[in-house]
Each structure stands twice: as C-alpha cells, then as structure tokens.
C-alpha cells in the first residue's frame, strides 16, 4: 500500500522545502493511518537550521498531534528536503526514524525540478512505497 495524498499536498511540501532553502525544510503529515491517506500537511521549523539534518520542533509536534487527535486523525508521517542529494533516506534519516508505522517523505532539491519519494523505515530497513497523488 502506498501513500495517498492530493496534488496540493505535494505542492505544499515542495513550496515549504524551497522556502527553507538553503536549510532543509521539514514538517509532519496527518491523516488516516489505516488507509495511508494524508488529510493535512503541517510545515514546521527546522530547529537544526541545517542543510544536512532536520529537527521538528517538539512543541510543534505535540500541538499538531493534539489537533489531529481531536479531529480523529493521527500523525502518519514526516517530510523533509535533501538540498543537494537524491530523494533517498540518509543514514541519519534512518537512525532518527521514530516510528516504523510512519511514512517518510523526502523532497530532493538537487535538480531544477523537485523530486518527491516516500519510504517506510523499520529496524534500519528502507522500503520505498508508491505515492498516489490525486486531484487538486
């Protein structure tokens, strides 16, 4: 099963990552974990302020988690950009992957057009999944 989201969700992730450049952009994805459907993208501040790593602000994470839970949704993943490398999880990304049920979306800004790919990371193993973008 792949990750399901709208084209506007993809555009929002890409725009946030481009706006954070030259640092990595990051944020959380909320939605339905049973269907892997994103219902909202939540851009966050990269506390690391780095072009090589990202850190989602724990206070923002808690706020987003509470809002999602109140709406019957959950945090189902995280997105971040790679400013100069391909859209593939780095060793740091794998080491810091907090939840094997999450979707890990990487937005590569290495080339003129951003490339977005999604992965599952469990026990240090990386498995790419499809992204199904629909509508607007």
N, C-alpha and C positions, 0 to 999 in steps of 0.2 A: 504494500500500500504506500502510495506517495503522499506528498504534502499538497493540500488543496488550498488555493487562495485566489483572490481576484487580481486582475492586471493592475488595478490601482494600488493594491498592497505591495506588489513588486516595485512599482514606480515610487512608492513612498519610501521603501527601504533604500533603493538606489539613490534617491534625492537626498536622504539623510546622510548616507555614506559620502556622497560627493560634497555635501556641505561641511562635513567634518574634516575632509582632506586638508592638510597632509596627514592628520592623525587618522587612526581607524575609527570609523563610526560603529555604533552598536545599538542594540535595542532588544526588546522582548516581543514575542508573538503570543497572543492569546486566542483561544478558540475552543473547539471540541476535540478532546484527546481521542475519543472513540472513533471519530471519522477523519482525524488529522486535518481538520478544516480550520484555517485561520479566519477569525472574525475581526481582529484588530491588530494593527502594528503599533508598537509603542517605542518610538525613538527615545534613547536615553543619553545621558552624558557619559563619555568615556573618561572615568576618573584617572585612568593611566595616562591620558593625554599623550599617547604614543602612536607612532606609525608602525609599531611591531606587535603590540599587545593591546588588549582592551579589558576594561573592568566596568561592569554595570554597577552603578551606584546602588548599594544595598537598600537605601531608603526608597529609591525609585522602584526597585524590585518589589519591596514589600507593599508599596502603595498600589502598584499595578496588579499584584497578586490579589490583594483585598478587593479591588474594584472588579476584577474578573470573577472572583468567587461570588460576590454579591449579585452578579449577573448570570450565575450558573455556568460560567466558563472557567478556564484554567490557563495558567501559563503553559504553553505547549512547546516553546522553543525560544531560541535566541538567534539573532543575526548580527553579523559584523563584517567589516570590509577587510580585504587584504589590499593594501595600497600599491604594492609592487610585485606581488606573487599571484599565482593561479588560484582559482576558487576551489581549494582543497585544504582540509584542516591541517594546520601545522602541528608539530609535536607539542607545542604549548597549548594549542586548542584542545588536543586530545587529553592532555594531563589535567586541564581545567574543566573538562566537560562534567557538569554537576549532576546530570540526570539521564540515565540510559533511555528513558521514555521520550526525551525531548528531541526536537528536530533542530539541527544545527545548520543554519543557512549562512553561506559565505558569499559575499559580493566582491568579486575581483575587479579592481580598478586599474589593472595592469595595462590594459589596452584601451583604445579610444572608446569602445562600447563596453559597458559594464557586463560582466557575466555572472549569473546567479545560479548556484547549485546548492542542493540540500543533502544532508547526511544524517545518519544515526550513528552514535558513538557509544559503544558499550564494552566495558572491560578492555579498553585500549584498541578495540577493533573498529574500523571505519567502514561503513556501508553506505554507498550513495543511493539515494532514492529519487524518484521522479518528482518533478514539480508540475502540477496541473494548474495552470492559470486560466481563469475564465472571465468573461465579461469585462466590465469597466472598473 
